[in-house]
Amino acid sequence: MVIDWLTKAVEKSASDIFIGAGRDISFKINGIIKSEDSGIIMPPDAEILITGLYELGKRSMDKYLATGDDDFPVTVPGLARFRVNAFRQRSTMAAIIRVVLFSIPAYKDLLIPDGVMRIADETNGLVLVTGPAGGGKSTTLACIIDAINKSRNCHIITLEDPIEFLHRDSQSLVTQREVSTDTESYAIALRACMRQVPDIILLGEMRDHETIKTAITAAETGHLVISTLHTVGAANTIDRMIDIFPPEQQQQIRVQLSMVLRMVVSQRLLPNMEGKSIPAFEIMQVNNAISNIIREAKTHQVDSIIQTSAQDGMIGMDAYIMKLYRNGDISKETAIKNASNQEQVIRQIGNS
């Protein structure tokens, strides 16, 4: 039964579960995918497991059967929440399941630096947390929302697909909406939430220019909008946001973005010396220099500004990776492999 595999994954502290016909069930533990002793899953077995997930989630399979793709949450009382991505592969049912514990971890236990948690002090504008899928963005956002919820009296609206961490009202009122279940799309929900008296809007993902434009407008009107992009690095993030618009609109977006963007945090997970995962971050605070660079389409200069602005709380990804290396958290091989400028990191390691 699928509940047995969900339970086993939680017991083993797995972050993800892989179900697909023609192979064993696999768990991702500390960034490494390991096959479990399930025996080869045949197509009828996969169908039973996927159907079981829908039954646990009390969700219709109509969308999945019609399109071959679906995202939905599953809550197992006393165990955990799970984010399910169900799909078809080679005409058979498959799923990848993210394990989401009920409690929101303490940010210090996750080694999230105070510089990232400064996002919780922002009161308006646009903040972006970026990085590859599975890089820990959702957990970082949950910690930030939790910090705001426990310290400020405001209305927080989260728009997610699907909802992962559940936030109970503390000092703030938290409204959580799920795309496809509570609303049709991010863009529609974002427009609607402007009439719901929000102070802070968490937008799970900015997928198209309409959503990005609405998010920028919301930030211009005095709200704090926090969102994510699957980009690596602040410069790439800025370029992606602008390039998604038609050429005739890009200069206007540059001007707007230069005024509303407050921070860009990029993160990824690296293997540490114990074989577990440790986060690495790039932090860009938008100061006058960065604002001018955005407005004047000179984003190639962003990295150099970050490197010379440590006094403003900024740090580049390679500098953070070197910090982890010097602290003995990661190996030389890991530092070099994950560096943007490998030659420079090799020289720094040689001189350290």
Disulfide bonds with the S-S distance in Angstrom:
none
